[in-house]
Amino acid sequence: MSNNNNYIHHIQQSLINNASRLNAQQIQGIANYMGTKHKIIGVGTVTQQQLAKKIYDLKIEEMELYKLMHDAFTTSNVYEIKNAALLLAEYNFKKGDKKLLYKILTSWVDHVDNWGHSDTLSKLLTRFLEMEEHQKQFLKLLQKWNKHKNPWLRRQSMVALLYYARTKNQHPPFKTIISLVSTQLEAQEYYVQKGLGWTLRESYNVYPELTYKFVSDNFHKVSPVAFTAAIEKMSEKEKTILKQKRKAHRAKKK
């Protein structure tokens, strides 16, 4: 067994030792809520964070840690082990080798099947848009993902643009954001629509007038799932106007 397999086994055992005693129905409930087909051990978020901050008491070199994170995320079918890789990447991001982290993290999107992992990965990936050496390269990658048949890549192409706008010192131009949102207005996948609504909500926090106009112009194209999130931060007056437009449009179609 390779060192990394030993490390992953150690992490899994640490998680099992700290897991809640949940029955099969409760475990399935968590899996359904997260929208994942991965195995669930049943470890709370706070406990996972505490274990990751201690790096599971592993004596490990930096380069070994990168390999461990990558192997854990790309080979494990356990939800919390993939979470461990994301948490380790987050806690080591600031001091880490950004070129290597870019290569590793952008490859993980192919191994996502749920909104929890997708959103945490967005939290990490969005940081590259604030790095001059990676900004253009990453924007091109987001544009490529935006056209992909994999819905998790398309979700990532939008959510990683802003994540939570308040966490960023600079933001992509409105034109860039809307170019990636517009192509997904008619996407059928629930989580793509959730990501679209999230992105419009965060875009409103940065570009309120432009975003409001976009939603107003496309009110009949924005899905109910996306619309709810998109208008969340708007003024009550703006919300009322948009809701009335949608109501009138539905009545007209009957």
Backbone as CSV, one residue per row, in Angstrom:
resi,resn,N_x,N_y,N_z,CA_x,CA_y,CA_z,C_x,C_y,C_z
1,MET,0.853,-1.207,0.000,0.000,0.000,0.000,0.880,1.246,0.000
2,SER,0.585,2.197,-0.890,1.382,3.415,-0.984,1.155,4.293,0.235
3,ASN,2.077,5.253,0.440,1.930,6.188,1.552,0.588,6.904,1.508
4,ASN,0.204,7.355,0.291,-1.046,8.090,0.183,-2.249,7.237,0.563
5,ASN,-2.233,5.975,0.172,-3.324,5.083,0.569,-3.368,4.914,2.081
6,ASN,-2.181,4.833,2.688,-2.119,4.754,4.153,-2.691,6.007,4.794
7,TYR,-2.320,7.178,4.219,-2.808,8.447,4.761,-4.333,8.537,4.630
8,ILE,-4.842,8.169,3.440,-6.285,8.237,3.211,-7.019,7.291,4.155
9,HIS,-6.446,6.103,4.360,-7.032,5.151,5.311,-7.044,5.746,6.719
10,HIS,-5.960,6.435,7.087,-5.875,7.068,8.408,-6.943,8.149,8.552
11,ILE,-7.115,8.964,7.506,-8.138,10.016,7.527,-9.525,9.399,7.664
12,GLN,-9.781,8.346,6.890,-11.089,7.698,6.949,-11.354,7.139,8.349
13,GLN,-10.343,6.552,8.953,-10.522,5.997,10.288,-10.772,7.099,11.315
14,SER,-10.076,8.235,11.150,-10.301,9.380,12.039,-11.732,9.883,11.924
15,LEU,-12.234,9.918,10.689,-13.607,10.361,10.467,-14.605,9.379,11.082
16,ILE,-14.368,8.096,10.877,-15.259,7.075,11.438,-15.282,7.167,12.964
17,ASN,-14.108,7.371,13.557,-14.022,7.460,15.026,-14.776,8.661,15.576
18,ASN,-14.949,9.694,14.741,-15.618,10.920,15.184,-17.024,11.076,14.604
19,ALA,-17.504,10.021,13.970,-18.808,10.088,13.318,-19.942,10.001,14.321
20,SER,-21.053,10.621,13.976,-22.277,10.472,14.769,-22.825,9.069,14.539
21,ARG,-23.544,8.579,15.477,-24.139,7.256,15.330,-25.489,7.412,14.624
22,LEU,-25.445,7.404,13.299,-26.650,7.612,12.503,-27.122,6.292,11.908
23,ASN,-28.426,6.154,11.762,-28.952,4.946,11.128,-28.966,5.117,9.611
24,ALA,-29.303,4.053,8.916,-29.256,4.059,7.456,-30.173,5.122,6.856
25,GLN,-31.331,5.318,7.472,-32.277,6.316,6.966,-31.711,7.734,7.105
26,GLN,-31.056,8.013,8.220,-30.456,9.330,8.441,-29.307,9.575,7.464
27,ILE,-28.500,8.542,7.245,-27.390,8.636,6.290,-27.921,8.926,4.889
28,GLN,-28.975,8.231,4.506,-29.559,8.445,3.181,-30.159,9.833,3.079
29,GLY,-30.702,10.330,4.175,-31.252,11.681,4.193,-30.185,12.732,3.918
30,ILE,-28.992,12.537,4.507,-27.875,13.462,4.268,-27.447,13.396,2.808
31,ALA,-27.347,12.174,2.283,-26.945,11.999,0.884,-27.938,12.670,-0.054
32,ASN,-29.221,12.516,0.246,-30.258,13.137,-0.597,-30.180,14.657,-0.516
33,TYR,-29.949,15.184,0.685,-29.859,16.627,0.874,-28.663,17.207,0.109
34,MET,-27.523,16.502,0.166,-26.331,16.979,-0.532,-26.413,16.707,-2.030
35,GLY,-27.280,15.792,-2.417,-27.398,15.451,-3.835,-26.235,14.619,-4.325
36,THR,-25.716,13.734,-3.461,-24.528,12.963,-3.814,-24.800,11.476,-3.818
37,LYS,-24.022,10.758,-4.618,-24.062,9.295,-4.632,-22.897,8.717,-3.827
38,HIS,-22.077,9.605,-3.264,-20.946,9.137,-2.463,-21.417,8.548,-1.138
39,LYS,-20.577,7.718,-0.582,-20.852,7.145,0.739,-20.745,8.248,1.792
40,ILE,-21.662,8.246,2.738,-21.666,9.214,3.833,-21.267,8.509,5.123
41,ILE,-20.261,9.049,5.824,-19.872,8.492,7.119,-20.751,9.077,8.218
42,GLY,-21.013,10.366,8.138,-21.860,11.024,9.124,-21.064,11.828,10.141
43,VAL,-20.183,12.708,9.645,-19.352,13.546,10.512,-19.784,14.997,10.338
44,GLY,-20.053,15.687,11.445,-20.482,17.072,11.384,-19.420,17.992,10.802
45,THR,-19.868,19.110,10.259,-18.960,20.059,9.603,-17.883,20.577,10.553
46,VAL,-18.275,20.956,11.762,-17.311,21.506,12.729,-16.225,20.476,13.054
47,THR,-16.628,19.235,13.246,-15.661,18.172,13.541,-14.718,17.963,12.364
48,GLN,-15.259,17.985,11.148,-14.414,17.851,9.957,-13.389,18.982,9.898
49,GLN,-13.814,20.185,10.197,-12.910,21.338,10.163,-11.814,21.206,11.214
50,GLN,-12.175,20.762,12.396,-11.193,20.598,13.475,-10.157,19.546,13.115
51,LEU,-10.595,18.435,12.545,-9.669,17.370,12.146,-8.736,17.841,11.036
52,ALA,-9.286,18.573,10.075,-8.472,19.045,8.956,-7.436,20.069,9.402
53,LYS,-7.807,20.926,10.350,-6.855,21.929,10.846,-5.655,21.266,11.519
54,LYS,-5.903,20.103,12.087,-4.798,19.345,12.698,-4.106,18.463,11.661
55,ILE,-4.591,18.550,10.416,-4.119,17.694,9.318,-4.111,16.237,9.776
56,TYR,-5.119,15.899,10.552,-5.316,14.520,10.998,-4.083,13.954,11.687
57,ASP,-3.304,14.881,12.296,-2.082,14.487,13.030,-1.086,13.736,12.158
58,LEU,-1.103,14.042,10.876,-0.159,13.394,9.962,1.172,14.133,9.960
59,LYS,2.247,13.419,9.905,3.583,14.000,9.743,3.885,13.941,8.243
60,ILE,3.686,15.072,7.590,3.704,15.031,6.131,4.347,16.283,5.545
61,GLU,5.150,16.104,4.521,5.807,17.226,3.832,4.804,17.911,2.903
62,GLU,5.138,19.155,2.520,4.220,19.942,1.696,3.854,19.237,0.392
63,MET,4.862,18.727,-0.328,4.583,18.088,-1.614,3.786,16.806,-1.426
64,GLU,4.049,16.110,-0.345,3.265,14.913,-0.029,1.815,15.291,0.243
65,LEU,1.619,16.432,0.886,0.273,16.888,1.207,-0.520,17.159,-0.073
66,TYR,0.108,17.799,-1.068,-0.558,18.059,-2.342,-0.998,16.744,-2.991
67,LYS,-0.097,15.768,-3.003,-0.417,14.470,-3.607,-1.547,13.783,-2.851
68,LEU,-1.508,13.904,-1.514,-2.552,13.305,-0.696,-3.899,13.944,-0.990
69,MET,-3.942,15.271,-1.031,-5.189,15.976,-1.309,-5.751,15.527,-2.655
70,HIS,-4.880,15.478,-3.651,-5.320,15.140,-5.004,-5.843,13.707,-5.064
71,ASP,-5.111,12.789,-4.498,-5.543,11.391,-4.511,-6.851,11.212,-3.741
72,ALA,-6.957,11.887,-2.606,-8.164,11.756,-1.784,-9.387,12.248,-2.546
73,PHE,-9.260,13.385,-3.230,-10.429,13.945,-3.905,-10.786,13.181,-5.170
74,THR,-9.780,12.700,-5.882,-10.050,12.092,-7.191,-10.301,10.591,-7.138
75,THR,-9.966,9.939,-6.035,-10.132,8.478,-5.995,-11.147,7.996,-4.964
76,SER,-11.419,8.778,-3.933,-12.307,8.303,-2.873,-13.770,8.430,-3.281
77,ASN,-14.585,7.494,-2.799,-16.030,7.584,-3.008,-16.748,7.939,-1.707
78,VAL,-15.993,8.491,-0.752,-16.538,8.882,0.538,-16.668,10.403,0.590
79,TYR,-17.868,10.880,0.870,-18.140,12.315,0.853,-17.187,13.087,1.767
80,GLU,-17.016,12.629,2.993,-16.200,13.366,3.964,-14.713,13.328,3.640
81,ILE,-14.250,12.296,2.935,-12.841,12.266,2.544,-12.583,13.312,1.464
82,LYS,-13.499,13.430,0.517,-13.372,14.502,-0.474,-13.428,15.861,0.216
83,ASN,-14.290,15.976,1.224,-14.365,17.211,2.003,-13.032,17.501,2.680
84,ALA,-12.403,16.449,3.195,-11.111,16.610,3.863,-10.080,17.195,2.904
85,ALA,-10.088,16.724,1.660,-9.157,17.253,0.658,-9.412,18.733,0.412
86,LEU,-10.674,19.118,0.309,-11.022,20.524,0.093,-10.615,21.385,1.277
87,LEU,-10.848,20.887,2.479,-10.478,21.640,3.684,-8.969,21.779,3.811
88,LEU,-8.244,20.731,3.491,-6.779,20.799,3.536,-6.262,21.810,2.511
89,ALA,-6.880,21.822,1.340,-6.489,22.795,0.311,-6.784,24.215,0.785
90,GLU,-7.923,24.405,1.423,-8.290,25.735,1.910,-7.338,26.221,2.989
91,TYR,-7.030,25.375,3.939,-6.183,25.774,5.066,-4.727,25.987,4.658
92,ASN,-4.337,25.425,3.509,-2.953,25.565,3.047,-2.836,26.463,1.815
93,PHE,-3.950,27.099,1.429,-3.973,27.866,0.186,-3.046,29.073,0.246
94,LYS,-3.119,29.824,1.321,-2.378,31.082,1.415,-0.876,30.888,1.238
95,LYS,-0.321,29.865,1.876,1.121,29.649,1.818,1.514,28.668,0.717
96,GLY,0.527,28.098,0.044,0.801,27.052,-0.928,1.342,27.552,-2.254
97,ASP,1.866,26.631,-3.035,2.370,26.882,-4.380,1.160,27.102,-5.295
98,LYS,0.912,28.357,-5.693,-0.307,28.691,-6.423,-0.353,28.044,-7.810
99,LYS,0.770,27.913,-8.446,0.800,27.290,-9.765,0.372,25.831,-9.667
100,LEU,0.876,25.144,-8.659,0.526,23.745,-8.465,-0.926,23.614,-7.999
101,LEU,-1.352,24.504,-7.102,-2.736,24.473,-6.633,-3.712,24.723,-7.776
102,TYR,-3.356,25.624,-8.679,-4.212,25.889,-9.839,-4.389,24.615,-10.660
103,LYS,-3.298,23.935,-10.918,-3.339,22.704,-11.717,-4.185,21.636,-11.026
104,ILE,-4.000,21.493,-9.720,-4.724,20.471,-8.960,-6.212,20.797,-8.859
105,LEU,-6.520,22.009,-8.400,-7.911,22.351,-8.100,-8.787,22.420,-9.343
106,THR,-8.240,22.899,-10.451,-9.055,22.967,-11.667,-9.359,21.581,-12.218
107,SER,-8.587,20.577,-11.820,-8.858,19.208,-12.273,-9.924,18.527,-11.423
108,TRP,-10.168,19.057,-10.224,-11.116,18.412,-9.317,-12.560,18.544,-9.764
109,VAL,-12.850,19.536,-10.574,-14.233,19.767,-10.997,-14.800,18.548,-11.716
110,ASP,-13.947,17.740,-12.319,-14.403,16.528,-13.008,-14.848,15.435,-12.043
111,HIS,-14.590,15.637,-10.752,-14.896,14.607,-9.752,-15.964,15.074,-8.757
112,VAL,-16.744,16.067,-9.164,-17.798,16.632,-8.313,-19.153,16.056,-8.722
113,ASP,-19.964,15.686,-7.731,-21.319,15.229,-8.046,-22.369,15.829,-7.115
114,ASN,-21.998,16.895,-6.369,-22.947,17.457,-5.411,-22.629,18.929,-5.159
115,TRP,-23.630,19.645,-4.622,-23.473,21.090,-4.439,-22.505,21.436,-3.318
116,GLY,-22.351,20.572,-2.320,-21.434,20.879,-1.221,-19.991,20.972,-1.686
117,HIS,-19.539,19.948,-2.400,-18.171,19.961,-2.928,-18.014,21.042,-3.991
118,SER,-19.048,21.213,-4.810,-18.990,22.222,-5.868,-18.794,23.624,-5.292
119,ASP,-19.535,23.950,-4.251,-19.472,25.296,-3.692,-18.153,25.550,-2.967
120,THR,-17.647,24.546,-2.257,-16.351,24.719,-1.589,-15.243,24.867,-2.619
121,LEU,-15.346,24.131,-3.715,-14.355,24.266,-4.785,-14.452,25.657,-5.409
122,SER,-15.661,26.176,-5.566,-15.831,27.554,-6.079,-15.130,28.552,-5.180
123,LYS,-15.250,28.345,-3.889,-14.627,29.232,-2.900,-13.123,29.313,-3.103
124,LEU,-12.514,28.197,-3.491,-11.072,28.170,-3.726,-10.722,28.690,-5.115
125,LEU,-11.455,28.236,-6.116,-11.125,28.595,-7.498,-11.290,30.081,-7.780
126,THR,-12.296,30.720,-7.154,-12.549,32.134,-7.439,-11.349,33.015,-7.087
127,ARG,-10.495,32.532,-6.189,-9.323,33.311,-5.792,-8.353,33.522,-6.954
128,PHE,-8.371,32.625,-7.917,-7.450,32.755,-9.042,-7.812,33.936,-9.945
129,LEU,-9.057,34.402,-9.858,-9.455,35.565,-10.656,-8.878,36.856,-10.097
130,GLU,-8.324,36.794,-8.892,-7.684,37.972,-8.306,-6.164,37.899,-8.418
131,MET,-5.665,36.888,-9.132,-4.226,36.726,-9.310,-3.874,37.013,-10.763
132,GLU,-3.065,38.023,-10.968,-2.734,38.453,-12.323,-2.174,37.325,-13.173
133,GLU,-1.394,36.447,-12.554,-0.741,35.375,-13.316,-1.712,34.258,-13.727
134,HIS,-2.893,34.227,-13.128,-3.848,33.157,-13.447,-5.170,33.674,-13.993
135,GLN,-5.433,34.940,-13.882,-6.748,35.505,-14.187,-7.233,35.179,-15.598
136,LYS,-6.455,35.518,-16.619,-6.875,35.300,-18.004,-7.028,33.817,-18.310
137,GLN,-6.083,33.036,-17.815,-6.104,31.599,-18.042,-7.359,30.967,-17.431
138,PHE,-7.701,31.412,-16.229,-8.854,30.831,-15.562,-10.163,31.272,-16.212
139,LEU,-10.239,32.514,-16.651,-11.443,32.975,-17.340,-11.691,32.169,-18.614
140,LYS,-10.628,31.845,-19.331,-10.768,31.018,-20.534,-11.274,29.627,-20.169
141,LEU,-10.800,29.118,-19.043,-11.242,27.804,-18.597,-12.732,27.836,-18.205
142,LEU,-13.151,28.908,-17.536,-14.558,29.043,-17.173,-15.437,29.087,-18.430
143,GLN,-14.967,29.769,-19.456,-15.716,29.829,-20.709,-15.828,28.458,-21.358
144,LYS,-14.783,27.665,-21.218,-14.803,26.296,-21.744,-15.776,25.432,-20.946
145,TRP,-15.718,25.542,-19.628,-16.633,24.777,-18.771,-18.080,25.153,-19.043
146,ASN,-18.323,26.407,-19.371,-19.674,26.909,-19.599,-20.371,26.190,-20.755
147,LYS,-19.591,25.580,-21.637,-20.153,24.890,-22.805,-20.147,23.374,-22.632
148,HIS,-19.740,22.909,-21.468,-19.543,21.475,-21.259,-20.878,20.759,-21.013
149,LYS,-20.931,19.480,-21.367,-22.155,18.702,-21.125,-22.321,18.362,-19.645
150,ASN,-21.214,18.379,-18.888,-21.278,18.085,-17.457,-21.887,19.288,-16.729
151,PRO,-23.051,19.122,-16.088,-23.710,20.265,-15.444,-22.909,20.872,-14.302
152,TRP,-22.063,20.079,-13.646,-21.273,20.627,-12.535,-20.181,21.559,-13.033
153,LEU,-19.680,21.328,-14.246,-18.724,22.255,-14.847,-19.425,23.550,-15.221
154,ARG,-20.654,23.429,-15.733,-21.403,24.636,-16.101,-21.786,25.442,-14.863
155,ARG,-22.166,24.767,-13.791,-22.434,25.480,-12.540,-21.182,26.204,-12.067
156,GLN,-20.051,25.507,-12.110,-18.793,26.092,-11.666,-18.411,27.310,-12.502
157,SER,-18.745,27.280,-13.793,-18.388,28.389,-14.690,-19.058,29.689,-14.285
158,MET,-20.155,29.593,-13.538,-20.849,30.794,-13.068,-20.502,31.124,-11.616
159,VAL,-20.619,30.144,-10.730,-20.445,30.418,-9.301,-19.021,30.862,-8.982
160,ALA,-18.026,30.298,-9.669,-16.632,30.661,-9.401,-16.290,32.080,-9.856
161,LEU,-17.157,32.696,-10.635,-16.912,34.074,-11.061,-16.885,35.041,-9.883
162,LEU,-17.797,34.833,-8.942,-17.946,35.777,-7.831,-17.924,35.102,-6.463
163,TYR,-18.349,33.821,-6.427,-18.606,33.113,-5.179,-19.471,34.068,-4.336
164,TYR,-19.010,34.475,-3.152,-19.673,35.561,-2.435,-18.888,36.832,-2.741
165,ALA,-19.511,37.769,-3.426,-18.812,38.956,-3.914,-18.101,39.726,-2.807
166,ARG,-18.674,39.705,-1.589,-18.090,40.460,-0.485,-16.708,39.926,-0.074
167,THR,-16.384,38.697,-0.472,-15.104,38.098,-0.092,-13.989,38.484,-1.052
168,LYS,-14.316,39.222,-2.112,-13.334,39.534,-3.150,-13.005,41.027,-3.186
169,ASN,-11.761,41.321,-3.518,-11.318,42.712,-3.651,-11.528,43.246,-5.060
170,GLN,-11.664,42.353,-6.014,-11.946,42.768,-7.388,-12.881,41.747,-8.018
171,HIS,-13.633,42.210,-9.017,-14.649,41.353,-9.621,-14.541,41.384,-11.136
172,PRO,-14.954,40.317,-11.804,-14.955,40.328,-13.268,-15.913,41.392,-13.785
173,PRO,-15.697,41.889,-14.989,-16.633,42.869,-15.568,-18.035,42.267,-15.687
174,PHE,-19.046,43.115,-15.622,-20.426,42.661,-15.743,-20.632,41.902,-17.054
175,LYS,-20.031,42.391,-18.115,-20.179,41.760,-19.426,-19.706,40.309,-19.395
176,THR,-18.622,40.053,-18.685,-18.093,38.695,-18.578,-19.059,37.804,-17.803
177,ILE,-19.567,38.322,-16.703,-20.501,37.556,-15.864,-21.741,37.175,-16.665
178,ILE,-22.337,38.147,-17.323,-23.598,37.914,-18.029,-23.410,37.034,-19.258
179,SER,-22.251,37.085,-19.863,-22.007,36.220,-21.028,-22.065,34.750,-20.636
180,LEU,-21.641,34.432,-19.411,-21.657,33.051,-18.952,-23.007,32.668,-18.354
181,VAL,-23.702,33.626,-17.796,-25.045,33.371,-17.258,-26.051,33.166,-18.391
182,SER,-25.974,33.995,-19.415,-26.972,33.983,-20.496,-27.086,32.629,-21.178
183,THR,-25.972,31.949,-21.349,-25.989,30.655,-22.047,-26.695,29.572,-21.244
184,GLN,-26.881,29.795,-19.940,-27.470,28.765,-19.072,-28.921,29.056,-18.689
185,LEU,-29.509,30.109,-19.244,-30.872,30.471,-18.871,-31.864,29.339,-19.135
186,GLU,-31.615,28.563,-20.158,-32.551,27.487,-20.493,-32.027,26.114,-20.076
187,ALA,-30.961,26.078,-19.282,-30.437,24.797,-18.798,-31.501,24.097,-17.964
188,GLN,-31.584,22.783,-18.102,-32.639,22.021,-17.434,-32.257,21.568,-16.024
189,GLU,-30.966,21.519,-15.728,-30.521,20.934,-14.467,-30.789,21.871,-13.278
190,TYR,-31.353,21.306,-12.227,-31.721,22.063,-11.032,-30.524,22.806,-10.438
191,TYR,-29.402,22.111,-10.274,-28.254,22.734,-9.611,-27.562,23.774,-10.499
192,VAL,-27.714,23.650,-11.793,-27.217,24.699,-12.693,-28.064,25.957,-12.495
193,GLN,-29.370,25.773,-12.402,-30.257,26.913,-12.177,-30.031,27.544,-10.804
194,LYS,-29.758,26.726,-9.804,-29.429,27.275,-8.486,-28.158,28.120,-8.564
195,GLY,-27.172,27.633,-9.298,-25.923,28.376,-9.473,-26.123,29.658,-10.254
196,LEU,-27.017,29.603,-11.241,-27.333,30.801,-12.036,-27.960,31.873,-11.155
197,GLY,-28.918,31.467,-10.325,-29.554,32.424,-9.431,-28.578,33.011,-8.441
198,TRP,-27.707,32.170,-7.890,-26.661,32.620,-6.962,-25.802,33.686,-7.634
199,THR,-25.390,33.412,-8.861,-24.498,34.334,-9.575,-25.175,35.671,-9.845
200,LEU,-26.440,35.646,-10.207,-27.165,36.903,-10.418,-27.312,37.677,-9.109
201,ARG,-27.572,36.965,-8.023,-27.671,37.635,-6.711,-26.364,38.341,-6.361
202,GLU,-25.236,37.645,-6.552,-23.938,38.240,-6.227,-23.561,39.334,-7.218
203,SER,-23.969,39.175,-8.456,-23.734,40.220,-9.455,-24.483,41.487,-9.070
204,TYR,-25.692,41.331,-8.536,-26.467,42.490,-8.089,-25.729,43.233,-6.975
205,ASN,-25.035,42.503,-6.126,-24.279,43.138,-5.036,-23.146,44.016,-5.565
206,VAL,-22.670,43.721,-6.767,-21.558,44.478,-7.366,-22.065,45.457,-8.425
207,TYR,-22.995,44.999,-9.253,-23.526,45.802,-10.355,-25.059,45.843,-10.247
208,PRO,-25.595,46.544,-9.264,-27.042,46.485,-9.014,-27.916,46.933,-10.188
209,GLU,-27.589,48.068,-10.791,-28.440,48.590,-11.867,-28.393,47.690,-13.097
210,LEU,-27.188,47.269,-13.470,-27.038,46.426,-14.658,-27.685,45.059,-14.462
211,THR,-27.522,44.508,-13.262,-28.093,43.188,-12.992,-29.616,43.250,-12.947
212,TYR,-30.134,44.293,-12.312,-31.593,44.450,-12.269,-32.155,44.553,-13.687
213,LYS,-31.504,45.317,-14.537,-31.979,45.464,-15.923,-31.946,44.123,-16.650
214,PHE,-30.885,43.345,-16.429,-30.787,42.043,-17.083,-31.941,41.135,-16.647
215,VAL,-32.194,41.081,-15.341,-33.284,40.231,-14.840,-34.626,40.747,-15.341
216,SER,-34.780,42.071,-15.376,-36.028,42.664,-15.862,-36.251,42.352,-17.341
217,ASP,-35.186,42.416,-18.120,-35.287,42.136,-19.556,-35.519,40.658,-19.841
218,ASN,-35.073,39.813,-18.931,-35.154,38.364,-19.151,-36.043,37.660,-18.128
219,PHE,-36.968,38.409,-17.535,-37.802,37.868,-16.452,-38.537,36.594,-16.874
220,HIS,-38.895,36.504,-18.156,-39.651,35.356,-18.655,-38.755,34.160,-18.954
221,LYS,-37.439,34.374,-18.949,-36.496,33.290,-19.229,-35.873,32.721,-17.959
222,VAL,-35.830,33.526,-16.901,-35.213,33.083,-15.651,-36.141,32.083,-14.966
223,SER,-35.622,30.904,-14.662,-36.434,29.853,-14.052,-36.878,30.263,-12.646
224,PRO,-37.951,29.673,-12.131,-38.393,29.977,-10.764,-37.288,29.739,-9.733
225,VAL,-36.538,28.657,-9.906,-35.448,28.334,-8.975,-34.402,29.446,-8.961
226,ALA,-33.999,29.891,-10.152,-32.983,30.942,-10.262,-33.541,32.298,-9.835
227,PHE,-34.797,32.567,-10.172,-35.412,33.867,-9.887,-35.435,34.153,-8.390
228,THR,-35.799,33.150,-7.595,-35.884,33.322,-6.140,-34.567,33.809,-5.560
229,ALA,-33.461,33.187,-6.012,-32.139,33.590,-5.516,-31.710,34.922,-6.111
230,ALA,-32.008,35.136,-7.387,-31.541,36.332,-8.095,-32.046,37.625,-7.476
231,ILE,-33.283,37.618,-6.961,-33.877,38.868,-6.455,-33.688,39.037,-4.949
232,GLU,-33.007,38.109,-4.327,-32.905,38.092,-2.864,-32.412,39.396,-2.262
233,LYS,-31.430,40.053,-2.879,-30.834,41.266,-2.323,-31.411,42.548,-2.924
234,MET,-32.364,42.405,-3.803,-32.944,43.590,-4.439,-33.866,44.326,-3.465
235,SER,-34.162,45.579,-3.791,-35.076,46.362,-2.957,-36.484,45.785,-3.063
236,GLU,-37.324,46.091,-2.094,-38.696,45.595,-2.117,-39.439,46.102,-3.354
237,LYS,-39.136,47.326,-3.746,-39.776,47.888,-4.939,-39.376,47.102,-6.179
238,GLU,-38.091,46.805,-6.308,-37.609,46.048,-7.468,-38.216,44.645,-7.482
239,LYS,-38.248,44.006,-6.320,-38.836,42.665,-6.228,-40.293,42.677,-6.669
240,THR,-41.040,43.659,-6.185,-42.469,43.744,-6.499,-42.694,43.911,-7.995
241,ILE,-41.915,44.789,-8.618,-42.057,45.031,-10.059,-41.794,43.747,-10.847
242,LEU,-40.721,43.047,-10.495,-40.362,41.827,-11.218,-41.384,40.715,-11.002
243,LYS,-41.861,40.582,-9.785,-42.871,39.557,-9.499,-44.167,39.841,-10.260
244,GLN,-44.546,41.111,-10.346,-45.758,41.477,-11.067,-45.614,41.202,-12.562
245,LYS,-44.423,41.463,-13.102,-44.173,41.177,-14.521,-44.302,39.686,-14.800
246,ARG,-43.758,38.866,-13.906,-43.822,37.412,-14.088,-45.270,36.912,-13.948
247,LYS,-45.989,37.477,-12.988,-47.382,37.077,-12.785,-48.231,37.418,-14.006
248,ALA,-48.022,38.619,-14.539,-48.774,39.052,-15.716,-48.416,38.178,-16.929
249,HIS,-47.165,37.815,-17.038,-46.706,36.985,-18.157,-47.335,35.594,-18.061
250,ARG,-47.421,35.035,-16.860,-48.035,33.710,-16.693,-49.525,33.762,-17.021
251,ALA,-50.170,34.843,-16.571,-51.607,34.978,-16.840,-51.887,35.091,-18.334
252,LYS,-51.019,35.776,-19.019,-51.177,35.979,-20.470,-51.025,34.683,-21.231
253,LYS,-50.181,33.767,-20.706,-49.916,32.502,-21.385,-51.067,31.504,-21.211
254,LYS,-51.918,31.723,-20.199,-53.021,30.784,-19.938,-54.126,30.922,-20.990
